[in-house]
Every structure is written in structure tokens, then in C-alpha cells.
């Protein structure tokens, strides 16, 4: 039992390293959301770990990838903290639901619930923590940040409106895409995961 747990923790470290690499491959989605908000696939290893070994292991992967990213951070750790919170909510919720409904339907429902909760929470973490921290760190007026959103949609004339209109659906979309890719690659990696002690079906 102890050896199995150590093996799973070691595998989560590997998944976390994969997530870190995927974080480095982030890219903007121009004309959809301001370019300083980047898209990446770094939650894919975490959600695989959550389904394979349990929600706590998925959260551990989120912690590892963000801890590694601190060495190349440009946000004094604020971005990593936000990424960890949202990722942990996403994979944690998905993993918990899958744990009690151990079917592909359970994984699908868990992913959708996790993505939705993550998207909603992102509005508040960005509003109260991330954007105020960026204003202080970079000396960029909040009006300038809001202006980048208004360039895309004049109606987005306040930070809260901008986050609800742009960031909430962006994070929902991101979670759904990550889950879809997880489902797409599952069959190819499931034999390996089962050999390593996975409970995924």
C-alpha cells in the first residue's frame, strides 16, 4: 500500500513536469480575448491524474506544475497562485464526481461541473487578486486594462463586466477543451495507466 502511494506520487511529479512544459507553450487567442490572457493545455496531465488516481493526485499535479513555473514567473507568483486555485477546483471537482460515479458518464459530468465552477471562480480571483496585483507590479492603470477589453467590446466598460463577458466563457471553454483532449487520448494511454495502478475504466 505504501509503495503504491509512493509510486503514484512519483507519477504525479512526472505529470506535473508535463503540465509545466505545457504552461510554457501558452498562446493568445486574438480577437476573442485580450492578448495578455493566454491559452494553454497544462491541466490535461492533472485531470488525467485525477481520474486515474483520485482528486488529490490531480491537485498535486497542479501544485507541482505551478511550483516549477515559479522559477520562470513574471508575476511574482500571483499568476501561479491563481492558476493553481483554478486548476485545483477544476480537476478536484471532476475527480470527486468521477470517484463516486466511476464511469465515462461520471468523468464527463465531473469535467463539465469542474470547468463551470472554475470559470465562475476565475471571475472573483481575477477581480480581487490577480488584476489588482498586476496593477501594483507593473504600474499599469486599471483603466488601461479595461481599455483592452473595450477595444474588443465597448460594452465591457468595467472590470467585472469584462471578466464575466470574456474571462468566464474563456475559462469554461479552456476546461472543456482540456477534458475533451483527455477523453480523446485516454484509450491510447489507459493500458499504461492500468499497469501503474490506475482505477480508470
SEDRENTOR-294220 format. One line per field, with one value per residue: residue number from 1; residue in one letter; x, y negated, z negated of N, C-alpha, C in turn. Coordinates in nm, 2 decimals, decimal comma, padded with zeros to 4 digits. Layout:
<rs>
num <- [NUM/...]
residu <- [a/...]
n.px <- [X/...]
n.py <- [Y/...]
n.pz <- [Z/...]
ca.px <- [X/...]
ca.py <- [Y/...]
ca.pz <- [Z/...]
c.px <- [X/...]
c.py <- [Y/...]
c.pz <- [Z/...]
</rs>
This chain:
<rs>
num <- [1/2/3/4/5/6/7/8/9/10/11/12/13/14/15/16/17/18/19/20/21/22/23/24/25/26/27/28/29/30/31/32/33/34/35/36/37/38/39/40/41/42/43/44/45/46/47/48/49/50/51/52/53/54/55/56/57/58/59/60/61/62/63/64/65/66/67/68/69/70/71/72/73/74/75/76/77/78/79/80/81/82/83/84/85/86/87/88/89/90/91/92/93/94/95/96/97/98/99/100/101/102/103/104/105/106/107/108/109/110/111/112/113/114/115/116/117/118/119/120/121/122/123/124/125/126/127/128/129/130/131/132/133/134/135/136/137/138/139/140/141/142/143/144/145/146/147/148/149/150/151/152/153/154/155/156/157/158/159/160/161/162/163/164/165/166/167/168/169/170/171/172/173/174/175/176/177/178/179/180/181/182/183/184/185/186/187/188/189/190/191/192/193/194/195/196/197/198/199/200/201]
residu <- [x/x/x/x/x/x/x/x/x/x/x/x/x/x/x/x/x/x/x/x/x/x/x/x/x/x/x/x/x/x/x/x/x/x/x/x/x/x/x/x/x/x/x/x/x/x/x/x/x/x/x/x/x/x/x/x/x/x/x/x/x/x/x/x/x/x/x/x/x/x/x/x/x/x/x/x/x/x/x/x/x/x/x/x/x/x/x/x/x/x/x/x/x/x/x/x/x/x/x/x/x/x/x/x/x/x/x/x/x/x/x/x/x/x/x/x/x/x/x/x/x/x/x/x/x/x/x/x/x/x/x/x/x/x/x/x/x/x/x/x/x/x/x/x/x/x/x/x/x/x/x/x/x/x/x/x/x/x/x/x/x/x/x/x/x/x/x/x/x/x/x/x/x/x/x/x/x/x/x/x/x/x/x/x/x/x/x/x/x/x/x/x/x/x/x/x/x/x/x/x/x]
n.px <- [00,08/00,19/00,41/00,27/00,14/00,36/00,45/00,25/00,26/00,51/00,46/00,28/00,45/00,59/00,38/00,32/00,55/00,51/00,28/00,40/00,57/00,37/00,25/00,44/00,41/00,20/-00,04/-00,18/-00,53/-00,62/-00,85/-01,06/-01,02/-00,83/-00,48/-00,30/-00,41/-00,36/-00,38/-00,36/-00,27/-00,22/-00,36/-00,43/-00,26/-00,31/-00,59/-00,60/-00,45/-00,62/-00,85/-00,73/-00,60/-00,72/-00,88/-00,71/-00,46/-00,47/-00,48/-00,24/-00,07/-00,13/-00,02/00,25/00,32/00,28/00,46/00,70/00,68/00,72/00,99/01,02/00,86/00,67/00,51/00,55/00,46/00,18/00,02/00,07/-00,04/-00,31/-00,35/-00,31/-00,52/-00,75/-00,70/-00,69/-00,95/-01,09/-00,99/-01,02/-01,30/-01,39/-01,25/-01,36/-01,63/-01,61/-01,50/-01,71/-01,88/-01,80/-01,76/-01,76/-01,95/-01,97/-01,71/-01,74/-01,95/-01,83/-01,61/-01,75/-01,88/-01,66/-01,52/-01,71/-01,74/-01,48/-01,46/-01,64/-01,53/-01,30/-01,36/-01,38/-01,13/-00,96/-01,07/-01,04/-00,78/-00,58/-00,58/-00,57/-00,31/-00,15/-00,17/-00,03/00,22/00,31/00,26/00,05/-00,22/-00,56/-00,76/-00,64/-00,62/-00,89/-00,95/-00,84/-01,01/-01,24/-01,17/-01,23/-01,50/-01,71/-01,90/-01,80/-01,72/-01,63/-01,43/-01,54/-01,76/-01,60/-01,46/-01,67/-01,79/-01,58/-01,36/-01,48/-01,64/-01,41/-01,25/-01,42/-01,45/-01,18/-01,15/-01,33/-01,22/-00,97/-01,07/-01,19/-00,97/-00,84/-01,03/-01,00/-00,74/-00,74/-00,79/-00,56/-00,36/-00,46/-00,39/-00,13/-00,17/-00,33/-00,15/00,01/-00,13/-00,38/-00,72/-00,89/-01,15]
n.py <- [00,12/-00,13/-00,15/-00,16/-00,41/-00,58/-00,54/-00,65/-00,92/-00,98/-00,95/-01,15/-01,37/-01,35/-01,39/-01,65/-01,78/-01,76/-01,91/-02,16/-02,21/-02,23/-02,46/-02,65/-02,66/-02,83/-03,04/-03,33/-03,41/-03,59/-03,86/-03,74/-03,75/-03,97/-03,99/-03,95/-03,76/-03,42/-03,11/-02,77/-02,41/-02,30/-02,17/-01,92/-01,69/-01,70/-01,65/-01,39/-01,26/-01,30/-01,15/-00,90/-00,83/-00,97/-01,26/-01,41/-01,36/-01,47/-01,74/-01,76/-01,74/-01,99/-02,16/-02,09/-02,17/-02,44/-02,52/-02,46/-02,64/-02,88/-02,94/-03,06/-03,27/-03,57/-03,72/-03,75/-03,53/-03,56/-03,49/-03,22/-03,13/-03,19/-03,03/-02,78/-02,76/-02,77/-02,55/-02,35/-02,35/-02,28/-02,02/-01,89/-01,89/-01,75/-01,51/-01,42/-01,38/-01,18/-00,98/-00,89/-00,81/-00,60/-00,59/-00,65/-00,84/-00,96/-01,08/-01,26/-01,43/-01,52/-01,66/-01,87/-02,00/-02,07/-02,24/-02,45/-02,55/-02,63/-02,83/-03,02/-03,09/-03,20/-03,46/-03,60/-03,55/-03,68/-03,94/-04,02/-03,95/-03,89/-04,09/-04,34/-04,29/-04,29/-04,55/-04,68/-04,55/-04,60/-04,86/-04,94/-05,12/-05,04/-05,13/-05,12/-04,84/-04,77/-04,91/-04,75/-04,54/-04,68/-04,76/-04,53/-04,49/-04,74/-04,76/-04,64/-04,79/-04,80/-04,64/-04,41/-04,35/-04,30/-04,07/-03,88/-03,88/-03,81/-03,65/-03,45/-03,28/-03,21/-03,06/-02,86/-02,74/-02,66/-02,47/-02,27/-02,21/-02,10/-01,87/-01,74/-01,67/-01,50/-01,29/-01,21/-01,10/-00,91/-00,63/-00,54/-00,57/-00,43/-00,15/-00,17/-00,33/-00,16/00,04/-00,10/-00,12/-00,25/-00,34/-00,40/-00,33]
n.pz <- [00,00/-00,09/00,09/00,33/00,30/00,29/00,55/00,70/00,62/00,73/01,00/01,03/01,00/01,24/01,42/01,33/01,42/01,69/01,72/01,65/01,87/02,07/01,98/02,06/02,32/02,38/02,55/02,72/02,79/03,03/03,09/02,96/02,69/02,48/02,56/02,35/02,19/02,18/02,35/02,26/02,23/01,99/01,79/01,87/01,80/01,53/01,50/01,60/01,41/01,19/01,26/01,29/01,05/00,84/00,69/00,52/00,61/00,87/00,79/00,67/00,90/01,02/00,83/00,85/01,11/01,11/00,90/01,03/01,23/01,10/01,11/01,35/01,34/01,42/01,27/01,01/00,87/00,84/01,07/01,08/00,84/00,89/01,11/00,99/00,80/00,97/01,14/00,94/00,85/01,08/01,16/00,91/00,85/01,08/01,04/00,79/00,84/01,04/00,88/00,73/00,92/01,11/01,41/01,77/01,82/01,57/01,56/01,76/01,67/01,44/01,54/01,68/01,47/01,31/01,49/01,52/01,25/01,21/01,41/01,31/01,05/01,14/01,22/00,98/00,85/01,03/01,02/00,75/00,68/00,89/01,10/00,95/00,84/01,06/01,14/00,94/00,96/01,22/01,26/01,43/01,52/01,41/01,57/01,82/01,86/01,87/02,09/02,29/02,31/02,38/02,64/02,78/02,72/02,67/02,47/02,25/02,01/01,75/01,50/01,38/01,55/01,78/01,71/01,67/01,92/02,09/01,96/01,81/02,00/02,15/01,97/01,92/02,17/02,20/02,00/02,09/02,34/02,25/02,11/02,32/02,48/02,30/02,29/02,55/02,58/02,39/02,44/02,56/02,37/02,16/02,11/02,01/01,79/01,63/01,57/01,41/01,18/01,20/01,16/01,36/01,60]
ca.px <- [00,00/00,28/00,48/00,18/00,12/00,49/00,46/00,15/00,32/00,62/00,40/00,22/00,56/00,61/00,26/00,34/00,66/00,45/00,20/00,48/00,61/00,26/00,23/00,54/00,36/00,08/-00,05/-00,30/-00,64/-00,66/-00,99/-01,15/-00,99/-00,71/-00,37/-00,23/-00,47/-00,31/-00,45/-00,26/-00,33/-00,15/-00,45/-00,46/-00,20/-00,37/-00,72/-00,57/-00,41/-00,74/-00,93/-00,66/-00,55/-00,81/-00,88/-00,60/-00,34/-00,48/-00,45/-00,09/-00,01/-00,15/00,08/00,39/00,35/00,29/00,58/00,81/00,67/00,77/01,13/01,02/00,74/00,68/00,40/00,58/00,38/00,04/-00,04/00,08/-00,14/-00,44/-00,36/-00,32/-00,66/-00,85/-00,68/-00,73/-01,10/-01,13/-00,96/-01,07/-01,44/-01,40/-01,21/-01,45/-01,75/-01,57/-01,47/-01,83/-01,96/-01,68/-01,80/-01,73/-02,05/-01,92/-01,60/-01,79/-02,03/-01,73/-01,54/-01,83/-01,90/-01,53/-01,50/-01,81/-01,71/-01,35/-01,49/-01,71/-01,44/-01,19/-01,41/-01,35/-00,99/-00,91/-01,12/-00,99/-00,64/-00,48/-00,57/-00,51/-00,17/-00,08/-00,17/00,08/00,35/00,36/00,22/-00,04/-00,35/-00,67/-00,83/-00,57/-00,65/-01,02/-00,95/-00,80/-01,14/-01,33/-01,14/-01,30/-01,64/-01,73/-01,99/-01,72/-01,66/-01,58/-01,35/-01,63/-01,82/-01,51/-01,43/-01,79/-01,81/-01,47/-01,28/-01,57/-01,65/-01,28/-01,20/-01,51/-01,40/-01,05/-01,17/-01,40/-01,12/-00,88/-01,14/-01,21/-00,84/-00,82/-01,11/-00,95/-00,62/-00,75/-00,78/-00,42/-00,28/-00,52/-00,32/-00,02/-00,22/-00,37/-00,03/00,07/-00,22/-00,49/-00,86/-00,97/-01,21]
ca.py <- [00,00/-00,24/-00,16/-00,21/-00,55/-00,65/-00,53/-00,74/-01,05/-00,99/-00,97/-01,29/-01,46/-01,34/-01,46/-01,79/-01,83/-01,77/-02,03/-02,28/-02,23/-02,28/-02,60/-02,73/-02,66/-02,91/-03,13/-03,41/-03,39/-03,73/-03,89/-03,67/-03,80/-04,05/-03,91/-03,92/-03,64/-03,32/-02,97/-02,65/-02,28/-02,24/-02,10/-01,79/-01,59/-01,70/-01,58/-01,25/-01,20/-01,30/-01,03/-00,77/-00,81/-01,03/-01,41/-01,47/-01,35/-01,57/-01,87/-01,76/-01,78/-02,14/-02,22/-02,07/-02,24/-02,58/-02,53/-02,47/-02,77/-02,99/-02,97/-03,15/-03,36/-03,72/-03,78/-03,74/-03,42/-03,58/-03,41/-03,08/-03,11/-03,19/-02,91/-02,66/-02,77/-02,74/-02,41/-02,26/-02,34/-02,20/-01,87/-01,84/-01,87/-01,64/-01,38/-01,38/-01,33/-01,06/-00,88/-00,84/-00,76/-00,56/-00,56/-00,76/-00,95/-01,03/-01,16/-01,37/-01,52/-01,58/-01,76/-01,98/-02,07/-02,13/-02,36/-02,55/-02,61/-02,70/-02,96/-03,12/-03,13/-03,28/-03,60/-03,66/-03,55/-03,78/-04,07/-04,06/-03,92/-03,89/-04,21/-04,44/-04,26/-04,33/-04,70/-04,72/-04,50/-04,66/-05,01/-04,96/-05,16/-04,95/-05,18/-05,07/-04,70/-04,77/-04,96/-04,64/-04,47/-04,77/-04,76/-04,42/-04,51/-04,87/-04,74/-04,59/-04,92/-04,78/-04,52/-04,29/-04,32/-04,24/-03,93/-03,80/-03,86/-03,74/-03,55/-03,34/-03,18/-03,17/-02,95/-02,74/-02,68/-02,60/-02,34/-02,18/-02,16/-02,01/-01,75/-01,67/-01,61/-01,39/-01,18/-01,16/-01,03/-00,81/-00,49/-00,51/-00,56/-00,35/-00,03/-00,21/-00,38/-00,04/00,11/-00,18/-00,13/-00,34/-00,29/-00,44/-00,23]
ca.pz <- [00,00/-00,10/00,21/00,43/00,28/00,34/00,70/00,75/00,60/00,82/01,13/01,03/01,02/01,38/01,48/01,30/01,51/01,82/01,71/01,66/02,01/02,14/01,94/02,13/02,46/02,39/02,67/02,71/02,88/03,07/03,14/02,87/02,55/02,48/02,58/02,23/02,14/02,27/02,35/02,26/02,21/01,88/01,69/01,92/01,72/01,39/01,50/01,62/01,28/01,10/01,30/01,27/00,91/00,74/00,70/00,45/00,70/00,97/00,73/00,66/01,03/01,03/00,74/00,90/01,23/01,07/00,83/01,13/01,31/01,02/01,15/01,47/01,33/01,45/01,20/00,86/00,81/00,84/01,18/01,05/00,74/00,95/01,19/00,90/00,75/01,07/01,18/00,84/00,85/01,20/01,15/00,79/00,87/01,18/00,98/00,68/00,91/01,10/00,78/00,68/01,04/01,18/01,55/01,86/01,79/01,45/01,59/01,84/01,58/01,35/01,62/01,71/01,34/01,28/01,58/01,49/01,13/01,24/01,48/01,22/00,95/01,21/01,22/00,85/00,83/01,11/00,98/00,62/00,65/01,00/01,17/00,86/00,82/01,18/01,14/00,85/01,00/01,35/01,27/01,54/01,47/01,43/01,69/01,94/01,88/01,91/02,23/02,39/02,33/02,45/02,78/02,84/02,70/02,60/02,36/02,14/01,96/01,61/01,48/01,35/01,68/01,88/01,66/01,69/02,07/02,16/01,89/01,77/02,11/02,19/01,88/01,94/02,30/02,17/01,92/02,18/02,44/02,18/02,08/02,45/02,52/02,21/02,34/02,68/02,56/02,28/02,48/02,60/02,25/02,05/02,07/01,93/01,66/01,55/01,52/01,30/01,07/01,23/01,14/01,48/01,68]
c.px <- [00,09/00,36/00,40/00,15/00,24/00,49/00,37/00,20/00,43/00,57/00,34/00,33/00,59/00,50/00,28/00,44/00,60/00,36/00,28/00,53/00,49/00,22/00,33/00,50/00,23/00,08/-00,18/-00,41/-00,69/-00,80/-01,10/-01,14/-00,86/-00,59/-00,29/-00,29/-00,44/-00,38/-00,34/-00,34/-00,27/-00,23/-00,47/-00,39/-00,26/-00,51/-00,70/-00,54/-00,53/-00,83/-00,86/-00,63/-00,63/-00,79/-00,76/-00,47/-00,35/-00,44/-00,30/-00,02/-00,02/-00,04/00,22/00,42/00,36/00,42/00,70/00,80/00,71/00,91/01,13/00,91/00,77/00,57/00,42/00,50/00,23/-00,03/-00,03/-00,02/-00,28/-00,46/-00,38/-00,47/-00,76/-00,83/-00,72/-00,88/-01,15/-01,11/-01,01/-01,22/-01,46/-01,37/-01,30/-01,58/-01,72/-01,55/-01,60/-01,92/-01,85/-01,71/-01,75/-01,83/-02,01/-01,81/-01,64/-01,86/-01,93/-01,65/-01,62/-01,86/-01,77/-01,50/-01,59/-01,77/-01,58/-01,38/-01,55/-01,61/-01,33/-01,23/-01,36/-01,20/-00,92/-00,95/-01,06/-00,84/-00,55/-00,47/-00,52/-00,36/-00,09/-00,07/-00,05/00,21/00,40/00,32/00,13/-00,17/-00,47/-00,75/-00,77/-00,61/-00,80/-01,03/-00,92/-00,93/-01,24/-01,30/-01,20/-01,45/-01,66/-01,81/-01,92/-01,64/-01,63/-01,51/-01,44/-01,70/-01,73/-01,48/-01,55/-01,81/-01,70/-01,40/-01,36/-01,59/-01,52/-01,23/-01,30/-01,47/-01,27/-01,07/-01,24/-01,30/-01,02/-00,94/-01,16/-01,09/-00,81/-00,90/-01,05/-00,83/-00,63/-00,73/-00,64/-00,33/-00,33/-00,45/-00,20/-00,06/-00,27/-00,25/00,03/-00,03/-00,34/-00,62/-00,95/-01,03/-01,22]
c.py <- [-00,13/-00,26/-00,21/-00,36/-00,63/-00,65/-00,63/-00,89/-01,08/-01,02/-01,11/-01,39/-01,47/-01,42/-01,61/-01,86/-01,85/-01,89/-02,16/-02,31/-02,28/-02,42/-02,70/-02,75/-02,74/-03,00/-03,21/-03,37/-03,53/-03,74/-03,83/-03,72/-03,87/-03,96/-03,87/-03,80/-03,52/-03,19/-02,87/-02,53/-02,22/-02,16/-01,95/-01,68/-01,58/-01,63/-01,43/-01,19/-01,20/-01,18/-00,90/-00,73/-00,87/-01,18/-01,47/-01,47/-01,45/-01,71/-01,88/-01,79/-01,93/-02,21/-02,21/-02,16/-02,39/-02,61/-02,54/-02,60/-02,89/-03,03/-03,05/-03,25/-03,51/-03,79/-03,77/-03,63/-03,44/-03,50/-03,27/-03,04/-03,10/-03,06/-02,78/-02,65/-02,72/-02,59/-02,31/-02,24/-02,26/-02,05/-01,81/-01,80/-01,75/-01,51/-01,33/-01,32/-01,19/-00,95/-00,82/-00,79/-00,72/-00,50/-00,67/-00,87/-01,03/-01,12/-01,28/-01,48/-01,59/-01,69/-01,89/-02,07/-02,14/-02,25/-02,47/-02,63/-02,69/-02,84/-03,06/-03,17/-03,22/-03,43/-03,66/-03,66/-03,66/-03,92/-04,11/-04,04/-03,95/-04,03/-04,33/-04,42/-04,31/-04,48/-04,74/-04,68/-04,57/-04,81/-05,04/-05,00/-05,06/-05,00/-05,13/-04,92/-04,69/-04,81/-04,85/-04,56/-04,55/-04,78/-04,64/-04,43/-04,63/-04,86/-04,70/-04,71/-04,92/-04,65/-04,39/-04,25/-04,24/-04,09/-03,84/-03,77/-03,78/-03,63/-03,43/-03,24/-03,13/-03,05/-02,83/-02,67/-02,60/-02,47/-02,24/-02,12/-02,06/-01,87/-01,67/-01,60/-01,49/-01,27/-01,12/-01,08/-00,92/-00,67/-00,45/-00,49/-00,47/-00,22/-00,06/-00,25/-00,26/00,03/00,04/-00,20/-00,21/-00,26/-00,33/-00,32/-00,27]
c.pz <- [00,00/00,03/00,32/00,42/00,33/00,49/00,76/00,74/00,70/00,96/01,14/01,05/01,17/01,45/01,45/01,39/01,65/01,83/01,72/01,80/02,09/02,11/02,02/02,28/02,48/02,51/02,66/02,81/02,93/03,12/03,05/02,73/02,56/02,48/02,46/02,16/02,23/02,25/02,34/02,22/02,09/01,78/01,74/01,83/01,58/01,39/01,53/01,49/01,18/01,13/01,27/01,13/00,80/00,74/00,63/00,54/00,82/00,92/00,71/00,79/01,05/00,95/00,79/01,02/01,20/00,99/00,92/01,20/01,23/01,06/01,27/01,46/01,37/01,37/01,05/00,79/00,81/00,95/01,14/00,94/00,80/01,03/01,11/00,85/00,85/01,12/01,07/00,83/00,96/01,18/01,02/00,80/00,97/01,11/00,87/00,74/00,97/01,00/00,73/00,80/01,14/01,32/01,64/01,84/01,67/01,47/01,67/01,76/01,49/01,42/01,65/01,58/01,30/01,36/01,55/01,36/01,14/01,30/01,39/01,12/01,01/01,21/01,09/00,81/00,91/01,06/00,85/00,60/00,77/01,06/01,08/00,84/00,94/01,19/01,05/00,90/01,13/01,36/01,38/01,48/01,50/01,55/01,82/01,97/01,93/02,06/02,33/02,41/02,41/02,60/02,85/02,83/02,61/02,47/02,23/02,07/01,81/01,60/01,46/01,48/01,78/01,84/01,69/01,84/02,13/02,09/01,85/01,88/02,16/02,10/01,89/02,06/02,27/02,10/02,01/02,28/02,37/02,15/02,21/02,50/02,43/02,25/02,47/02,67/02,46/02,33/02,52/02,48/02,14/02,01/01,98/01,79/01,57/01,50/01,41/01,18/01,08/01,20/01,26/01,55/01,82]
</rs>
